């Protein structure tokens, strides 16, 4: 879904915050900037907003970033799921290796420490794009699961 370097389109990632809180005005203005020509493509991948689950993971990540005892607690609480259960399920389904090429430990640390953690519902992304003159080209949604919703938009010529 992403335009590749040197392809006809430009690539721009818009943080979920600009769709939900407008806290990052720079991202909003970037959608209108001259870096992306009229008729260019924008691809966006944003974490799916899962309501309370997304709020839970945001709180976990913030605690993890405090370091010390808070970080140790977050690792201790989540390691059985993020390492143990995942490894068992993946081995049972014949998918032992993580696609991202990290060990389970490093993947867990990457997830727990991953801030900023901005989320948006697909309808919020579509509304933001429409309000900024972008036309949808393609999308791949993850449904109710965790993960990223991916969108490709085009700025009409003219």
N, C-alpha and C positions, 0 to 999 in steps of 0.2 A: 503494500500500500504506500510505501514511502517513495518519493522521487529520489533518484540517485544523483550523486554529484555529476554535474555536467549535463543533466537531462534538461528538458525544456522548462521545468518548473523550479521554483525556489522552495526551500524547506524552512519552516518557522515553527517552533514549538511555543505554544501559549500555555503558561501555567494555569492550573485549574482555578487558582485564586481570582483570576480576572473574570472568570465566568460566574463565580459565586459571591465573592466579597468585594470585588473591584479594588482590592488592597494593592494590587500591583499595576498601577496605571501605565508603567513603562511597557508592559506586555500589550496593553490595549492600543497604545500609540504605535507599537511596532507593527501591528496588523495593517496600519495605514502608511507605513514608512516607504521611502523610495528604494529600500533594499530589496523589496519584492515588487517586481514589475506588474503592471496590469496584465491580467491573463495568466499570472504565475500561480503555481500550486502551493498550498500550505498543508502540511501534514501535522497532526496533533495526536498525541497519545497521552491520555489522562487517566489516573486511577479512578475506578468506578466508585461512586458514592454509594456505600451500603448502609447508610444511616448510622445506627448505634455501633455497628462493627467498625466502621471507619473512624468514629470518634474514639472507640476503645484503642485502636492501633495508634492513633495520633497521641493519645495520652501515654501509651507504652513508650513510644519513640521519644517523647519529651522527657520522661523519667530516665530512659537509657542515657540521654544526653547529659543528665546531671552528673553522671559518673559515680565513682565510689560505690557505696552500699546500694544506691538505687539501681545502678547498672548491673551489679552482681545479682540483685533480686530479679530484675527483668530477665536476665539470662537464665537463672535457676528456674524461674516459673515457666519460661517459654521453650527451653531446650528440649524437654520431653516431647513436645509437639513439633517444634520446628526442625529438630534433628531426628529424634527417635521414631516417632510415628511416621514421619515422611519417609525415612529410610526403609522402614518395614513395608509400607504401602508400595513404594517404588520398586523394591526388590520383588514383592509378590506379583507385581504387574509387569515385571521384566523391564523396568525403566530405572535401573539402579543409578546411572550417572545423571547428574544435574546438567540440564541443557546449557546453563550459563558457564560451565566449566570450573566452578568453584567447589571447594569441599563443603560439606554440610555445615561445618562450623563457620566458615567465612560467609556462606550464604546467609546464615542466621544473623551474624553480626551486621552484615550489609542491610538486612531487612530491619532489624531492631534499631539501627542507628540512622536509618534513611530519612533524613529531613532535608528540605521541606517535604512534607507529605500533604499534598493538596489533592482534593477529590472533586469531582463534578458529575452530575447526572447528565446523560446524553442530551436530554431536552434543554438543559442549561447551555451546553456547548453549542447546540444548533441555534438557539436564540441569540447567543453572543455573536456567532458567525454571521447570522442574518442581519443583526443590528450594525455590523461592520462591513456590510456589502459583500460578504463571501457566499458563494453558491456551493452546496454540497456536491461532491463528486463520488465519494465512496465512504463506507464506514464498516468497521468490524467491531461488534459489541460483545462483551463477555457475559451479557445477561445479568443474572443476580449474583454471579460468582465474584470472587475477588479477581483483580487483574486490571488491565488497562483497556479502555475503549479507545479505538483508533478511528480517526477521521481524516479525510482529505477534502479540502475546500479549494475553490478556484475564485480568484478575483476576476470578475468580468472585464473585458477590455473596454476602454473608453473612459 
